[in-house]
Amino acid sequence: MTTTDAGTDGTTETAAVDPASAPKTAPQGDPDAVTDHDRGIHGYAHQKDAHLKRLRRIEGQIRGLQRMLEEDVYCIDILTQVSASTKGLQSFGLQLLEEHLRHCVADAAVHGPEAIDAKVQEATKAIERMLRT
């Protein structure tokens, strides 16, 4: 990737840009999402193993739902499992949101009001998405 900058004297300068350092795009399917992957360290980093363990447990619950359908289990029993799986994902999402607020938003505070506003807006949109589910 290259960028072209116009100098104050009317000349142009082309420079190569490392694709790894280029800004990341929003996740597919969510044009409002804001990403900050180029920073490297995320708020969940210290809990990553625990989060992966939790997600594997939720994955097991979802596989259990598939198995319950295949085995023609009673509807109410399946709905109970759906509720448990949904609650697990919601709980995971809230924990991730809390870590984002503690790490990313707090980190923005040292960079000034504009950075804080951007992170608060980002968190607000994430909360809105979570409430829609």
FIKOLZA-1660 file (N, C-alpha, C; in steps of 0.1 Angstrom, whole numbers, plus 5000, padded with zeros to 4 digits):
% residues 133
   i   px   py   pz ch aa at
   1 5008 4988 5000  A  M  N
   1 5000 5000 5000  A  M CA
   1 5009 5012 5000  A  M  C
   2 5005 5023 4993  A  T  N
   2 5012 5035 4993  A  T CA
   2 5003 5047 4996  A  T  C
   3 5009 5057 5001  A  T  N
   3 5001 5070 5003  A  T CA
   3 5008 5081 4996  A  T  C
   4 5000 5091 4992  A  T  N
   4 5006 5103 4985  A  T CA
   4 5003 5115 4994  A  T  C
   5 5013 5123 4997  A  D  N
   5 5011 5135 5005  A  D CA
   5 5015 5147 4996  A  D  C
   6 5007 5157 4997  A  A  N
   6 5010 5169 4990  A  A CA
   6 5018 5178 4999  A  A  C
   7 5030 5183 4995  A  G  N
   7 5038 5192 5003  A  G CA
   7 5033 5206 5002  A  G  C
   8 5038 5215 5010  A  T  N
   8 5034 5229 5010  A  T CA
   8 5040 5236 4998  A  T  C
   9 5050 5230 4992  A  D  N
   9 5056 5237 4981  A  D CA
   9 5050 5232 4967  A  D  C
  10 5039 5224 4968  A  G  N
  10 5033 5219 4956  A  G CA
  10 5038 5206 4951  A  G  C
  11 5048 5200 4957  A  T  N
  11 5054 5187 4953  A  T CA
  11 5045 5176 4960  A  T  C
  12 5046 5164 4954  A  T  N
  12 5040 5153 4960  A  T CA
  12 5050 5143 4964  A  T  C
  13 5047 5135 4974  A  E  N
  13 5056 5125 4979  A  E CA
  13 5049 5112 4981  A  E  C
  14 5054 5101 4976  A  T  N
  14 5047 5088 4978  A  T CA
  14 5056 5080 4987  A  T  C
  15 5049 5074 4997  A  A  N
  15 5056 5066 5007  A  A CA
  15 5049 5053 5008  A  A  C
  16 5057 5042 5010  A  A  N
  16 5051 5029 5013  A  A CA
  16 5046 5028 5027  A  A  C
  17 5034 5022 5028  A  V  N
  17 5028 5020 5041  A  V CA
  17 5028 5005 5044  A  V  C
  18 5032 5001 5056  A  D  N
  18 5032 4987 5060  A  D CA
  18 5017 4983 5062  A  D  C
  19 5012 4973 5055  A  P  N
  19 4998 4969 5057  A  P CA
  19 4995 4965 5071  A  P  C
  20 5005 4960 5078  A  A  N
  20 5002 4956 5092  A  A CA
  20 4999 4968 5101  A  A  C
  21 5004 4980 5097  A  S  N
  21 5002 4992 5105  A  S CA
  21 4990 5000 5100  A  S  C
  22 4984 4996 5089  A  A  N
  22 4973 5003 5084  A  A CA
  22 4961 5001 5093  A  A  C
  23 4952 5011 5094  A  P  N
  23 4940 5010 5102  A  P CA
  23 4932 4998 5098  A  P  C
  24 4926 4991 5108  A  K  N
  24 4918 4979 5105  A  K CA
  24 4904 4983 5102  A  K  C
  25 4897 4975 5095  A  T  N
  25 4884 4978 5091  A  T CA
  25 4874 4972 5101  A  T  C
  26 4862 4977 5101  A  A  N
  26 4852 4972 5110  A  A CA
  26 4848 4957 5107  A  A  C
  27 4844 4950 5117  A  P  N
  27 4840 4936 5115  A  P CA
  27 4829 4935 5104  A  P  C
  28 4830 4924 5097  A  Q  N
  28 4820 4923 5086  A  Q CA
  28 4806 4923 5092  A  Q  C
  29 4797 4929 5085  A  G  N
  29 4783 4930 5089  A  G CA
  29 4780 4941 5099  A  G  C
  30 4789 4948 5104  A  D  N
  30 4787 4959 5113  A  D CA
  30 4794 4971 5109  A  D  C
  31 4788 4980 5101  A  P  N
  31 4794 4992 5096  A  P CA
  31 4797 5002 5107  A  P  C
  32 4789 5001 5118  A  D  N
  32 4791 5011 5129  A  D CA
  32 4802 5007 5139  A  D  C
  33 4808 4995 5137  A  A  N
  33 4818 4990 5147  A  A CA
  33 4830 4999 5146  A  A  C
  34 4836 5002 5157  A  V  N
  34 4849 5009 5157  A  V CA
  34 4860 4999 5162  A  V  C
  35 4871 4998 5155  A  T  N
  35 4881 4989 5159  A  T CA
  35 4894 4997 5164  A  T  C
  36 4901 4990 5172  A  D  N
  36 4914 4997 5177  A  D CA
  36 4924 4985 5178  A  D  C
  37 4925 4977 5168  A  H  N
  37 4934 4965 5169  A  H CA
  37 4949 4969 5168  A  H  C
  38 4952 4981 5163  A  D  N
  38 4966 4984 5161  A  D CA
  38 4973 4987 5174  A  D  C
  39 4966 4988 5185  A  R  N
  39 4972 4990 5198  A  R CA
  39 4979 4978 5203  A  R  C
  40 4974 4966 5200  A  G  N
  40 4981 4954 5204  A  G CA
  40 4976 4947 5216  A  G  C
  41 4974 4955 5227  A  I  N
  41 4970 4949 5240  A  I CA
  41 4955 4953 5242  A  I  C
  42 4947 4944 5245  A  H  N
  42 4933 4946 5247  A  H CA
  42 4930 4944 5262  A  H  C
  43 4918 4950 5266  A  G  N
  43 4914 4949 5280  A  G CA
  43 4912 4935 5285  A  G  C
  44 4909 4925 5276  A  Y  N
  44 4907 4912 5280  A  Y CA
  44 4919 4903 5281  A  Y  C
  45 4931 4909 5278  A  A  N
  45 4943 4901 5276  A  A CA
  45 4946 4893 5289  A  A  C
  46 4944 4899 5301  A  H  N
  46 4948 4892 5313  A  H CA
  46 4938 4881 5317  A  H  C
  47 4926 4881 5310  A  Q  N
  47 4916 4871 5312  A  Q CA
  47 4914 4861 5300  A  Q  C
  48 4923 4862 5291  A  K  N
  48 4920 4855 5278  A  K CA
  48 4918 4840 5280  A  K  C
  49 4926 4834 5288  A  D  N
  49 4924 4819 5290  A  D CA
  49 4911 4816 5297  A  D  C
  50 4907 4824 5307  A  A  N
  50 4894 4822 5313  A  A CA
  50 4882 4824 5303  A  A  C
  51 4884 4834 5295  A  H  N
  51 4873 4837 5285  A  H CA
  51 4872 4826 5275  A  H  C
  52 4884 4820 5270  A  L  N
  52 4883 4809 5261  A  L CA
  52 4877 4797 5267  A  L  C
  53 4880 4795 5280  A  K  N
  53 4874 4783 5287  A  K CA
  53 4859 4785 5288  A  K  C
  54 4855 4797 5291  A  R  N
  54 4840 4800 5292  A  R CA
  54 4833 4798 5278  A  R  C
  55 4840 4803 5267  A  L  N
  55 4834 4802 5254  A  L CA
  55 4833 4787 5250  A  L  C
  56 4843 4779 5254  A  R  N
  56 4843 4765 5251  A  R CA
  56 4831 4758 5258  A  R  C
  57 4828 4763 5270  A  R  N
  57 4817 4757 5278  A  R CA
  57 4804 4761 5271  A  R  C
  58 4803 4773 5266  A  I  N
  58 4791 4778 5259  A  I CA
  58 4790 4770 5246  A  I  C
  59 4801 4768 5239  A  E  N
  59 4801 4759 5227  A  E CA
  59 4795 4746 5230  A  E  C
  60 4799 4740 5241  A  G  N
  60 4794 4727 5245  A  G CA
  60 4779 4727 5247  A  G  C
  61 4774 4738 5253  A  Q  N
  61 4760 4739 5255  A  Q CA
  61 4752 4740 5242  A  Q  C
  62 4758 4747 5232  A  I  N
  62 4752 4748 5219  A  I CA
  62 4752 4734 5212  A  I  C
  63 4763 4727 5213  A  R  N
  63 4763 4713 5208  A  R CA
  63 4753 4704 5215  A  R  C
  64 4751 4707 5227  A  G  N
  64 4741 4699 5235  A  G CA
  64 4727 4702 5229  A  G  C
  65 4725 4715 5225  A  L  N
  65 4712 4718 5219  A  L CA
  65 4710 4710 5206  A  L  C
  66 4720 4709 5198  A  Q  N
  66 4719 4701 5186  A  Q CA
  66 4716 4687 5189  A  Q  C
  67 4723 4682 5198  A  R  N
  67 4721 4668 5202  A  R CA
  67 4707 4666 5207  A  R  C
  68 4702 4675 5215  A  M  N
  68 4688 4674 5221  A  M CA
  68 4678 4674 5210  A  M  C
  69 4680 4682 5199  A  L  N
  69 4671 4682 5188  A  L CA
  69 4671 4668 5181  A  L  C
  70 4683 4664 5178  A  E  N
  70 4685 4651 5171  A  E CA
  70 4679 4639 5179  A  E  C
  71 4678 4640 5192  A  E  N
  71 4673 4630 5201  A  E CA
  71 4658 4632 5204  A  E  C
  72 4652 4642 5198  A  D  N
  72 4638 4645 5200  A  D CA
  72 4635 4648 5215  A  D  C
  73 4643 4655 5222  A  V  N
  73 4640 4659 5236  A  V CA
  73 4629 4668 5237  A  V  C
  74 4622 4668 5248  A  Y  N
  74 4610 4676 5251  A  Y CA
  74 4613 4691 5249  A  Y  C
  75 4604 4699 5243  A  C  N
  75 4607 4713 5239  A  C CA
  75 4611 4721 5251  A  C  C
  76 4604 4720 5262  A  I  N
  76 4607 4728 5274  A  I CA
  76 4622 4725 5279  A  I  C
  77 4626 4713 5278  A  D  N
  77 4640 4710 5282  A  D CA
  77 4650 4717 5273  A  D  C
  78 4647 4717 5260  A  I  N
  78 4655 4724 5250  A  I CA
  78 4655 4739 5253  A  I  C
  79 4644 4744 5256  A  L  N
  79 4643 4759 5259  A  L CA
  79 4651 4762 5271  A  L  C
  80 4651 4753 5281  A  T  N
  80 4659 4756 5293  A  T CA
  80 4674 4757 5289  A  T  C
  81 4678 4748 5280  A  Q  N
  81 4692 4748 5276  A  Q CA
  81 4695 4761 5268  A  Q  C
  82 4685 4765 5260  A  V  N
  82 4687 4777 5252  A  V CA
  82 4689 4789 5261  A  V  C
  83 4681 4789 5272  A  S  N
  83 4682 4800 5282  A  S CA
  83 4696 4800 5288  A  S  C
  84 4701 4788 5292  A  A  N
  84 4714 4788 5298  A  A CA
  84 4725 4792 5289  A  A  C
  85 4724 4788 5276  A  S  N
  85 4734 4793 5266  A  S CA
  85 4733 4808 5264  A  S  C
  86 4721 4813 5263  A  T  N
  86 4720 4827 5261  A  T CA
  86 4725 4835 5273  A  T  C
  87 4722 4831 5285  A  K  N
  87 4727 4837 5297  A  K CA
  87 4742 4837 5297  A  K  C
  88 4748 4826 5293  A  G  N
  88 4763 4825 5293  A  G CA
  88 4769 4835 5283  A  G  C
  89 4763 4836 5271  A  L  N
  89 4769 4846 5262  A  L CA
  89 4767 4860 5267  A  L  C
  90 4755 4863 5273  A  Q  N
  90 4753 4876 5278  A  Q CA
  90 4763 4880 5289  A  Q  C
  91 4765 4870 5298  A  S  N
  91 4775 4872 5309  A  S CA
  91 4789 4875 5303  A  S  C
  92 4793 4867 5293  A  F  N
  92 4806 4869 5287  A  F CA
  92 4807 4883 5281  A  F  C
  93 4796 4887 5273  A  G  N
  93 4796 4900 5267  A  G CA
  93 4797 4911 5277  A  G  C
  94 4790 4910 5289  A  L  N
  94 4791 4920 5299  A  L CA
  94 4805 4921 5305  A  L  C
  95 4811 4909 5307  A  Q  N
  95 4825 4909 5313  A  Q CA
  95 4835 4916 5303  A  Q  C
  96 4833 4913 5290  A  L  N
  96 4842 4919 5280  A  L CA
  96 4840 4934 5279  A  L  C
  97 4827 4938 5281  A  L  N
  97 4824 4953 5281  A  L CA
  97 4830 4959 5293  A  L  C
  98 4829 4953 5304  A  E  N
  98 4836 4959 5316  A  E CA
  98 4851 4960 5315  A  E  C
  99 4857 4950 5309  A  E  N
  99 4871 4951 5306  A  E CA
  99 4875 4962 5296  A  E  C
 100 4866 4963 5286  A  H  N
 100 4868 4974 5277  A  H CA
 100 4868 4988 5284  A  H  C
 101 4858 4990 5292  A  L  N
 101 4856 5002 5299  A  L CA
 101 4868 5005 5308  A  L  C
 102 4872 4995 5316  A  R  N
 102 4884 4996 5325  A  R CA
 102 4897 4999 5318  A  R  C
 103 4899 4992 5307  A  H  N
 103 4912 4993 5300  A  H CA
 103 4912 5004 5289  A  H  C
 104 4903 5002 5279  A  C  N
 104 4904 5011 5267  A  C CA
 104 4899 5025 5270  A  C  C
 105 4887 5026 5277  A  V  N
 105 4882 5039 5280  A  V CA
 105 4891 5047 5290  A  V  C
 106 4895 5039 5300  A  A  N
 106 4904 5046 5310  A  A CA
 106 4917 5050 5303  A  A  C
 107 4922 5042 5294  A  D  N
 107 4935 5046 5286  A  D CA
 107 4932 5058 5278  A  D  C
 108 4920 5060 5272  A  A  N
 108 4917 5072 5264  A  A CA
 108 4917 5084 5273  A  A  C
 109 4915 5083 5286  A  A  N
 109 4914 5094 5295  A  A CA
 109 4928 5102 5295  A  A  C
 110 4938 5095 5293  A  V  N
 110 4952 5101 5293  A  V CA
 110 4955 5108 5280  A  V  C
 111 4947 5106 5270  A  H  N
 111 4949 5112 5257  A  H CA
 111 4940 5124 5254  A  H  C
 112 4931 5127 5264  A  G  N
 112 4923 5139 5262  A  G CA
 112 4908 5137 5259  A  G  C
 113 4901 5148 5259  A  P  N
 113 4886 5147 5258  A  P CA
 113 4881 5141 5245  A  P  C
 114 4888 5143 5234  A  E  N
 114 4884 5138 5221  A  E CA
 114 4885 5122 5221  A  E  C
 115 4896 5117 5227  A  A  N
 115 4898 5103 5228  A  A CA
 115 4888 5097 5237  A  A  C
 116 4885 5103 5248  A  I  N
 116 4874 5098 5257  A  I CA
 116 4861 5098 5250  A  I  C
 117 4857 5109 5243  A  D  N
 117 4844 5109 5236  A  D CA
 117 4843 5098 5226  A  D  C
 118 4854 5095 5219  A  A  N
 118 4854 5084 5209  A  A CA
 118 4852 5071 5215  A  A  C
 119 4859 5068 5226  A  K  N
 119 4857 5055 5233  A  K CA
 119 4844 5054 5240  A  K  C
 120 4838 5065 5245  A  V  N
 120 4825 5064 5251  A  V CA
 120 4815 5061 5240  A  V  C
 121 4816 5068 5229  A  Q  N
 121 4807 5065 5217  A  Q CA
 121 4808 5051 5213  A  Q  C
 122 4820 5046 5212  A  E  N
 122 4822 5032 5208  A  E CA
 122 4816 5022 5218  A  E  C
 123 4817 5025 5231  A  A  N
 123 4811 5016 5241  A  A CA
 123 4796 5017 5241  A  A  C
 124 4791 5029 5239  A  T  N
 124 4776 5031 5238  A  T CA
 124 4770 5023 5226  A  T  C
 125 4777 5023 5215  A  K  N
 125 4772 5015 5204  A  K CA
 125 4773 5000 5207  A  K  C
 126 4783 4996 5214  A  A  N
 126 4784 4982 5218  A  A CA
 126 4773 4978 5227  A  A  C
 127 4770 4987 5236  A  I  N
 127 4759 4985 5246  A  I CA
 127 4745 4984 5238  A  I  C
 128 4743 4993 5229  A  E  N
 128 4731 4993 5221  A  E CA
 128 4730 4980 5214  A  E  C
 129 4740 4975 5208  A  R  N
 129 4740 4962 5201  A  R CA
 129 4736 4951 5210  A  R  C
 130 4742 4951 5222  A  M  N
 130 4740 4940 5232  A  M CA
 130 4725 4941 5237  A  M  C
 131 4720 4953 5238  A  L  N
 131 4706 4954 5243  A  L CA
 131 4696 4949 5232  A  L  C
 132 4700 4950 5220  A  R  N
 132 4691 4945 5209  A  R CA
 132 4689 4930 5208  A  R  C
 133 4698 4923 5215  A  T  N
 133 4698 4908 5214  A  T CA
 133 4689 4903 5225  A  T  C
% end
